Every structure is written in C-alpha cells, then in structure tokens.
C-alpha cells in the first residue's frame, strides 16, 4: 500500500491538477461538468499521468480494461 506522506500528497495534487488543465484545454472553454468523456480512456490517462508501472496499471485498470487500453494505445492515429 502507498504511504501517505506530504511528498506523495503533493505529487497526487500536482498530477491531478495537470490532468484537469489538460481536460480544460481539450474542452475549449466548455464546462468540464458537461464535457463527455470515455471513462476507460480517462482512467488510462490517469495511470499514465501517475507514471505507474505496467503491473500497477494492470492492478488499477483490471485485466480487461488494461488489455483494451494497450490495444487502443498501439493503434495508429486516425488524424
């Protein structure tokens, strides 16, 4: 289990704040409350933002979502 230290709290707050800022930019000024998003991809963004290891990502996401996330992230961009 992770220890609750001042440094870990600062890291969590900074990571979540950056995550929120990225979503605000993507929402282009629209309310985040009214912004729709894919929960699976949001969770994938979070585990990546926290820099979790592959094993930690699998634990957080569960085996099915973890496999789906890996498949989505390995697909070429459609842009």
N, CA, C and O atoms as a printed pandas DataFrame, in Angstrom:
     atom_number atom_name residue_name chain_id  residue_number  x_coord  y_coord  z_coord
0              1         N          UNK        A               1    0.844   -1.183    0.000
1              2        CA          UNK        A               1    0.000    0.000    0.000
2              3         C          UNK        A               1    0.888    1.245    0.000
3              4         O          UNK        A               1    1.951    1.259    0.621
4              5         N          UNK        A               2    0.450    2.267   -0.688
5              6        CA          UNK        A               2    1.208    3.509   -0.756
6              7         C          UNK        A               2    1.183    4.232    0.578
7              8         O          UNK        A               2    0.167    4.245    1.273
8              9         N          UNK        A               3    2.303    4.830    0.924
9             10        CA          UNK        A               3    2.365    5.612    2.150
10            11         C          UNK        A               3    1.804    6.996    1.898
11            12         O          UNK        A               3    1.981    7.563    0.819
12            13         N          UNK        A               4    1.135    7.532    2.886
13            14        CA          UNK        A               4    0.565    8.871    2.791
14            15         C          UNK        A               4    1.557    9.850    3.410
15            16         O          UNK        A               4    1.505   10.135    4.607
16            17         N          UNK        A               5    2.454   10.356    2.583
17            18        CA          UNK        A               5    3.450   11.316    3.044
18            19         C          UNK        A               5    3.158   12.663    2.408
19            20         O          UNK        A               5    2.465   12.739    1.393
20            21         N          UNK        A               6    3.689   13.732    3.006
21            22        CA          UNK        A               6    3.478   15.047    2.369
22            23         C          UNK        A               6    3.942   15.073    0.918
23            24         O          UNK        A               6    3.283   15.679    0.072
24            25         N          UNK        A               7    5.069   14.425    0.615
25            26        CA          UNK        A               7    5.563   14.411   -0.771
26            27         C          UNK        A               7    4.613   13.662   -1.700
27            28         O          UNK        A               7    4.400   14.082   -2.837
28            29         N          UNK        A               8    4.041   12.554   -1.224
29            30        CA          UNK        A               8    3.116   11.803   -2.081
30            31         C          UNK        A               8    1.838   12.602   -2.315
31            32         O          UNK        A               8    1.277   12.556   -3.411
32            33         N          UNK        A               9    1.376   13.322   -1.319
33            34        CA          UNK        A               9    0.176   14.160   -1.480
34            35         C          UNK        A               9    0.443   15.283   -2.472
35            36         O          UNK        A               9   -0.407   15.592   -3.306
36            37         N          UNK        A              10    1.610   15.890   -2.385
37            38        CA          UNK        A              10    1.968   16.962   -3.320
38            39         C          UNK        A              10    1.999   16.407   -4.746
39            40         O          UNK        A              10    1.520   17.056   -5.676
40            41         N          UNK        A              11    2.553   15.227   -4.914
41            42        CA          UNK        A              11    2.615   14.597   -6.239
42            43         C          UNK        A              11    1.210   14.319   -6.771
43            44         O          UNK        A              11    0.927   14.598   -7.936
44            45         N          UNK        A              12    0.329   13.775   -5.932
45            46        CA          UNK        A              12   -1.039   13.479   -6.349
46            47         C          UNK        A              12   -1.752   14.766   -6.750
47            48         O          UNK        A              12   -2.403   14.814   -7.794
48            49         N          UNK        A              13   -1.635   15.798   -5.937
49            50        CA          UNK        A              13   -2.299   17.073   -6.226
50            51         C          UNK        A              13   -1.777   17.671   -7.522
51            52         O          UNK        A              13   -2.563   18.140   -8.345
52            53         N          UNK        A              14   -0.469   17.662   -7.715
53            54        CA          UNK        A              14    0.123   18.221   -8.940
54            55         C          UNK        A              14   -0.310   17.429  -10.166
55            56         O          UNK        A              14   -0.623   18.016  -11.201
56            57         N          UNK        A              15   -0.332   16.114  -10.064
57            58        CA          UNK        A              15   -0.716   15.274  -11.194
58            59         C          UNK        A              15   -2.181   15.487  -11.563
59            60         O          UNK        A              15   -2.514   15.628  -12.739
60            61         N          UNK        A              16   -3.055   15.511  -10.556
61            62        CA          UNK        A              16   -4.474   15.723  -10.826
62            63         C          UNK        A              16   -4.747   17.122  -11.365
63            64         O          UNK        A              16   -5.620   17.302  -12.214
64            65         N          UNK        A              17   -4.013   18.100  -10.880
65            66        CA          UNK        A              17   -4.167   19.470  -11.366
66            67         C          UNK        A              17   -3.769   19.564  -12.842
67            68         O          UNK        A              17   -4.467   20.199  -13.633
68            69         N          UNK        A              18   -2.673   18.947  -13.204
69            70        CA          UNK        A              18   -2.230   18.928  -14.597
70            71         C          UNK        A              18   -3.253   18.195  -15.459
71            72         O          UNK        A              18   -3.561   18.628  -16.569
72            73         N          UNK        A              19   -3.773   17.092  -14.951
73            74        CA          UNK        A              19   -4.790   16.321  -15.659
74            75         C          UNK        A              19   -6.020   17.187  -15.930
75            76         O          UNK        A              19   -6.550   17.184  -17.041
76            77         N          UNK        A              20   -6.469   17.916  -14.930
77            78        CA          UNK        A              20   -7.624   18.814  -15.079
78            79         C          UNK        A              20   -7.347   19.903  -16.099
79            80         O          UNK        A              20   -8.209   20.216  -16.920
80            81         N          UNK        A              21   -6.151   20.487  -16.057
81            82        CA          UNK        A              21   -5.798   21.540  -17.002
82            83         C          UNK        A              21   -5.826   21.014  -18.437
83            84         O          UNK        A              21   -6.295   21.703  -19.344
84            85         N          UNK        A              22   -5.330   19.808  -18.640
85            86        CA          UNK        A              22   -5.333   19.219  -19.980
86            87         C          UNK        A              22   -6.767   19.010  -20.469
87            88         O          UNK        A              22   -7.062   19.238  -21.642
88            89         N          UNK        A              23   -7.658   18.577  -19.573
89            90        CA          UNK        A              23   -9.057   18.401  -19.953
90            91         C          UNK        A              23   -9.731   19.735  -20.236
91            92         O          UNK        A              23  -10.562   19.835  -21.139
92            93         N          UNK        A              24   -9.374   20.763  -19.467
93            94        CA          UNK        A              24   -9.945   22.093  -19.725
94            95         C          UNK        A              24   -9.527   22.597  -21.098
95            96         O          UNK        A              24  -10.342   23.154  -21.834
96            97         N          UNK        A              25   -8.270   22.406  -21.443
97            98        CA          UNK        A              25   -7.794   22.817  -22.763
98            99         C          UNK        A              25   -8.529   22.041  -23.858
99           100         O          UNK        A              25   -8.927   22.613  -24.872
100          101         N          UNK        A              26   -8.704   20.742  -23.646
101          102        CA          UNK        A              26   -9.395   19.919  -24.645
102          103         C          UNK        A              26  -10.871   20.300  -24.762
103          104         O          UNK        A              26  -11.464   20.175  -25.834
104          105         N          UNK        A              27  -11.459   20.762  -23.668
105          106        CA          UNK        A              27  -12.878   21.148  -23.666
106          107         C          UNK        A              27  -13.080   22.520  -24.298
107          108         O          UNK        A              27  -14.215   22.929  -24.540
108          109         N          UNK        A              28  -12.000   23.225  -24.564
109          110        CA          UNK        A              28  -12.050   24.515  -25.264
110          111         C          UNK        A              28  -13.024   25.501  -24.618
111          112         O          UNK        A              28  -13.862   26.099  -25.293
112          113         N          UNK        A              29  -12.897   25.660  -23.294
113          114        CA          UNK        A              29  -13.694   26.651  -22.587
114          115         C          UNK        A              29  -15.056   26.178  -22.125
115          116         O          UNK        A              29  -15.755   26.910  -21.423
116          117         N          UNK        A              30  -15.447   24.979  -22.497
117          118        CA          UNK        A              30  -16.730   24.445  -22.054
118          119         C          UNK        A              30  -16.587   23.885  -20.639
119          120         O          UNK        A              30  -15.488   23.547  -20.202
120          121         N          UNK        A              31  -17.704   23.794  -19.938
121          122        CA          UNK        A              31  -17.719   23.257  -18.578
122          123         C          UNK        A              31  -17.249   21.808  -18.560
123          124         O          UNK        A              31  -17.688   21.002  -19.381
124          125         N          UNK        A              32  -16.366   21.476  -17.635
125          126        CA          UNK        A              32  -15.939   20.086  -17.506
126          127         C          UNK        A              32  -17.063   19.211  -16.957
127          128         O          UNK        A              32  -17.086   18.006  -17.205
128          129         N          UNK        A              33  -17.976   19.797  -16.228
129          130        CA          UNK        A              33  -19.120   19.042  -15.723
130          131         C          UNK        A              33  -19.976   18.547  -16.884
131          132         O          UNK        A              33  -20.556   17.464  -16.814
132          133         N          UNK        A              34  -20.053   19.331  -17.940
133          134        CA          UNK        A              34  -20.889   18.975  -19.077
134          135         C          UNK        A              34  -20.107   18.334  -20.216
135          136         O          UNK        A              34  -20.682   18.004  -21.253
136          137         N          UNK        A              35  -18.815   18.158  -20.033
137          138        CA          UNK        A              35  -17.973   17.540  -21.044
138          139         C          UNK        A              35  -18.077   16.026  -20.932
139          140         O          UNK        A              35  -17.891   15.454  -19.858
140          141         N          UNK        A              36  -18.373   15.396  -22.044
141          142        CA          UNK        A              36  -18.455   13.942  -22.052
142          143         C          UNK        A              36  -17.069   13.368  -22.296
143          144         O          UNK        A              36  -16.260   13.947  -23.021
144          145         N          UNK        A              37  -16.813   12.237  -21.689
145          146        CA          UNK        A              37  -15.536   11.580  -21.880
146          147         C          UNK        A              37  -15.668   10.079  -21.714
147          148         O          UNK        A              37  -16.612    9.596  -21.089
148          149         N          UNK        A              38  -14.744    9.361  -22.261
149          150        CA          UNK        A              38  -14.691    7.919  -22.174
150          151         C          UNK        A              38  -14.008    7.558  -20.856
151          152         O          UNK        A              38  -12.830    7.859  -20.664
152          153         N          UNK        A              39  -14.738    6.920  -19.959
153          154        CA          UNK        A              39  -14.208    6.610  -18.624
154          155         C          UNK        A              39  -12.962    5.740  -18.710
155          156         O          UNK        A              39  -12.004    5.954  -17.967
156          157         N          UNK        A              40  -12.966    4.771  -19.600
157          158        CA          UNK        A              40  -11.797    3.912  -19.750
158          159         C          UNK        A              40  -10.557    4.693  -20.145
159          160         O          UNK        A              40   -9.475    4.464  -19.606
160          161         N          UNK        A              41  -10.713    5.616  -21.085
161          162        CA          UNK        A              41   -9.566    6.427  -21.507
162          163         C          UNK        A              41   -9.160    7.419  -20.431
163          164         O          UNK        A              41   -7.979    7.732  -20.286
164          165         N          UNK        A              42  -10.131    7.916  -19.675
165          166        CA          UNK        A              42   -9.795    8.811  -18.561
166          167         C          UNK        A              42   -8.941    8.060  -17.539
167          168         O          UNK        A              42   -7.926    8.577  -17.072
168          169         N          UNK        A              43   -9.357    6.841  -17.195
169          170        CA          UNK        A              43   -8.566    6.046  -16.254
170          171         C          UNK        A              43   -7.178    5.738  -16.815
171          172         O          UNK        A              43   -6.188    5.772  -16.086
172          173         N          UNK        A              44   -7.111    5.438  -18.109
173          174        CA          UNK        A              44   -5.817    5.183  -18.743
174          175         C          UNK        A              44   -4.934    6.417  -18.676
175          176         O          UNK        A              44   -3.739    6.309  -18.401
176          177         N          UNK        A              45   -5.511    7.595  -18.925
177          178        CA          UNK        A              45   -4.760    8.844  -18.807
178          179         C          UNK        A              45   -4.223    9.021  -17.387
179          180         O          UNK        A              45   -3.080    9.434  -17.194
180          181         N          UNK        A              46   -5.052    8.707  -16.406
181          182        CA          UNK        A              46   -4.623    8.875  -15.015
182          183         C          UNK        A              46   -3.470    7.946  -14.652
183          184         O          UNK        A              46   -2.490    8.387  -14.051
184          185         N          UNK        A              47   -3.572    6.660  -15.010
185          186        CA          UNK        A              47   -2.475    5.757  -14.649
186          187         C          UNK        A              47   -1.189    6.152  -15.370
187          188         O          UNK        A              47   -0.095    5.992  -14.829
188          189         N          UNK        A              48   -1.323    6.665  -16.588
189          190        CA          UNK        A              48   -0.128    7.154  -17.292
190          191         C          UNK        A              48    0.407    8.420  -16.648
191          192         O          UNK        A              48    1.621    8.591  -16.536
192          193         N          UNK        A              49   -0.484    9.311  -16.222
193          194        CA          UNK        A              49   -0.064   10.561  -15.594
194          195         C          UNK        A              49    0.709   10.319  -14.307
195          196         O          UNK        A              49    1.659   11.036  -13.992
196          197         N          UNK        A              50    0.288    9.296  -13.569
197          198        CA          UNK        A              50    0.974    8.986  -12.313
198          199         C          UNK        A              50    2.252    8.182  -12.534
199          200         O          UNK        A              50    2.993    7.916  -11.588
200          201         N          UNK        A              51    2.508    7.801  -13.769
201          202        CA          UNK        A              51    3.735    7.068  -14.079
202          203         C          UNK        A              51    3.762    5.675  -13.464
203          204         O          UNK        A              51    4.817    5.182  -13.064
204          205         N          UNK        A              52    2.588    5.045  -13.392
205          206        CA          UNK        A              52    2.526    3.714  -12.800
206          207         C          UNK        A              52    3.210    2.691  -13.693
207          208         O          UNK        A              52    3.211    2.808  -14.919
208          209         N          UNK        A              53    3.792    1.687  -13.050
209          210        CA          UNK        A              53    4.417    0.598  -13.807
210          211         C          UNK        A              53    3.333   -0.195  -14.527
211          212         O          UNK        A              53    2.144   -0.031  -14.254
212          213         N          UNK        A              54    3.755   -1.052  -15.443
213          214        CA          UNK        A              54    2.816   -1.885  -16.181
214          215         C          UNK        A              54    1.994   -2.735  -15.218
215          216         O          UNK        A              54    0.780   -2.857  -15.382
216          217         N          UNK        A              55    2.635   -3.315  -14.231
217          218        CA          UNK        A              55    1.918   -4.135  -13.247
218          219         C          UNK        A              55    0.916   -3.291  -12.467
219          220         O          UNK        A              55   -0.222   -3.717  -12.266
220          221         N          UNK        A              56    1.316   -2.111  -12.028
221          222        CA          UNK        A              56    0.417   -1.229  -11.284
222          223         C          UNK        A              56   -0.765   -0.798  -12.145
223          224         O          UNK        A              56   -1.897   -0.730  -11.667
224          225         N          UNK        A              57   -0.500   -0.510  -13.407
225          226        CA          UNK        A              57   -1.588   -0.149  -14.322
226          227         C          UNK        A              57   -2.593   -1.287  -14.434
227          228         O          UNK        A              57   -3.802   -1.055  -14.416
228          229         N          UNK        A              58   -2.100   -2.508  -14.549
229          230        CA          UNK        A              58   -2.963   -3.678  -14.655
230          231         C          UNK        A              58   -3.814   -3.855  -13.405
231          232         O          UNK        A              58   -4.990   -4.207  -13.498
232          233         N          UNK        A              59   -3.232   -3.617  -12.245
233          234        CA          UNK        A              59   -3.971   -3.733  -10.987
234          235         C          UNK        A              59   -5.067   -2.683  -10.912
235          236         O          UNK        A              59   -6.201   -2.995  -10.549
236          237         N          UNK        A              60   -4.737   -1.432  -11.254
237          238        CA          UNK        A              60   -5.699   -0.331  -11.174
238          239         C          UNK        A              60   -6.823   -0.513  -12.194
239          240         O          UNK        A              60   -7.996   -0.362  -11.853
240          241         N          UNK        A              61   -6.479   -0.830  -13.421
241          242        CA          UNK        A              61   -7.458   -0.898  -14.503
242          243         C          UNK        A              61   -8.217   -2.218  -14.553
243          244         O          UNK        A              61   -9.307   -2.287  -15.121
244          245         N          UNK        A              62   -7.656   -3.246  -13.973
245          246        CA          UNK        A              62   -8.232   -4.578  -14.112
246          247         C          UNK        A              62   -7.769   -5.183  -15.421
247          248         O          UNK        A              62   -7.393   -4.462  -16.345
248          249         N          UNK        A              63   -7.793   -6.510  -15.505
249          250        CA          UNK        A              63   -7.206   -7.166  -16.678
250          251         C          UNK        A              63   -7.867   -6.819  -18.009
251          252         O          UNK        A              63   -7.171   -6.622  -19.006
252          253         N          UNK        A              64   -9.186   -6.741  -18.044
253          254        CA          UNK        A              64   -9.858   -6.480  -19.326
254          255         C          UNK        A              64   -9.585   -5.074  -19.839
255          256         O          UNK        A              64   -9.210   -4.896  -20.998
256          257         N          UNK        A              65   -9.772   -4.067  -18.975
257          258        CA          UNK        A              65   -9.536   -2.684  -19.396
258          259         C          UNK        A              65   -8.067   -2.466  -19.721
259          260         O          UNK        A              65   -7.738   -1.713  -20.638
260          261         N          UNK        A              66   -7.184   -3.119  -18.977
261          262        CA          UNK        A              66   -5.752   -2.990  -19.245
262          263         C          UNK        A              66   -5.417   -3.468  -20.656
263          264         O          UNK        A              66   -4.685   -2.801  -21.386
264          265         N          UNK        A              67   -5.955   -4.625  -21.036
265          266        CA          UNK        A              67   -5.699   -5.163  -22.383
266          267         C          UNK        A              67   -6.296   -4.241  -23.439
267          268         O          UNK        A              67   -5.654   -3.957  -24.450
268          269         N          UNK        A              68   -7.528   -3.769  -23.208
269          270        CA          UNK        A              68   -8.160   -2.858  -24.162
270          271         C          UNK        A              68   -7.341   -1.578  -24.314
271          272         O          UNK        A              68   -7.139   -1.089  -25.426
272          273         N          UNK        A              69   -6.869   -1.037  -23.185
273          274        CA          UNK        A              69   -6.073    0.189  -23.223
274          275         C          UNK        A              69   -4.804   -0.022  -24.041
275          276         O          UNK        A              69   -4.441    0.822  -24.860
276          277         N          UNK        A              70   -4.143   -1.133  -23.823
277          278        CA          UNK        A              70   -2.908   -1.411  -24.574
278          279         C          UNK        A              70   -3.199   -1.511  -26.072
279          280         O          UNK        A              70   -2.409   -1.037  -26.889
280          281         N          UNK        A              71   -4.318   -2.120  -26.433
281          282        CA          UNK        A              71   -4.691   -2.244  -27.841
282          283         C          UNK        A              71   -4.980   -0.879  -28.450
283          284         O          UNK        A              71   -4.535   -0.590  -29.561
284          285         N          UNK        A              72   -5.722   -0.036  -27.733
285          286        CA          UNK        A              72   -6.067    1.294  -28.240
286          287         C          UNK        A              72   -4.812    2.148  -28.398
287          288         O          UNK        A              72   -4.655    2.849  -29.397
288          289         N          UNK        A              73   -3.927    2.088  -27.417
289          290        CA          UNK        A              73   -2.727    2.905  -27.475
290          291         C          UNK        A              73   -1.742    2.441  -28.535
291          292         O          UNK        A              73   -0.886    3.214  -28.964
292          293         N          UNK        A              74   -1.852    1.178  -28.966
293          294        CA          UNK        A              74   -0.935    0.688  -30.001
294          295         C          UNK        A              74   -1.460    0.910  -31.409
295          296         O          UNK        A              74   -0.740    0.695  -32.383
296          297         N          UNK        A              75   -2.730    1.346  -31.522
297          298        CA          UNK        A              75   -3.303    1.601  -32.847
298          299         C          UNK        A              75   -2.750    2.886  -33.421
299          300         O          UNK        A              75   -2.522    3.842  -32.679
300          301         N          UNK        A              76   -2.526    2.933  -34.738
301          302        CA          UNK        A              76   -2.064    4.174  -35.350
302          303         C          UNK        A              76   -3.126    5.268  -35.230
303          304         O          UNK        A              76   -4.325    4.992  -35.218
304          305         N          UNK        A              77   -2.665    6.494  -35.143
305          306        CA          UNK        A              77   -3.563    7.640  -35.042
306          307         C          UNK        A              77   -4.383    7.778  -36.305
307          308         O          UNK        A              77   -3.900    7.511  -37.406
308          309         N          UNK        A              78   -5.660    8.208  -36.136
309          310        CA          UNK        A              78   -6.538    8.392  -37.297
310          311         C          UNK        A              78   -6.583    9.846  -37.753
311          312         O          UNK        A              78   -7.399   10.195  -38.606
312          313         N          UNK        A              79   -5.743   10.680  -37.216
313          314        CA          UNK        A              79   -5.750   12.111  -37.589
314          315         C          UNK        A              79   -5.099   12.345  -38.910
315          316         O          UNK        A              79   -5.022   13.486  -39.367
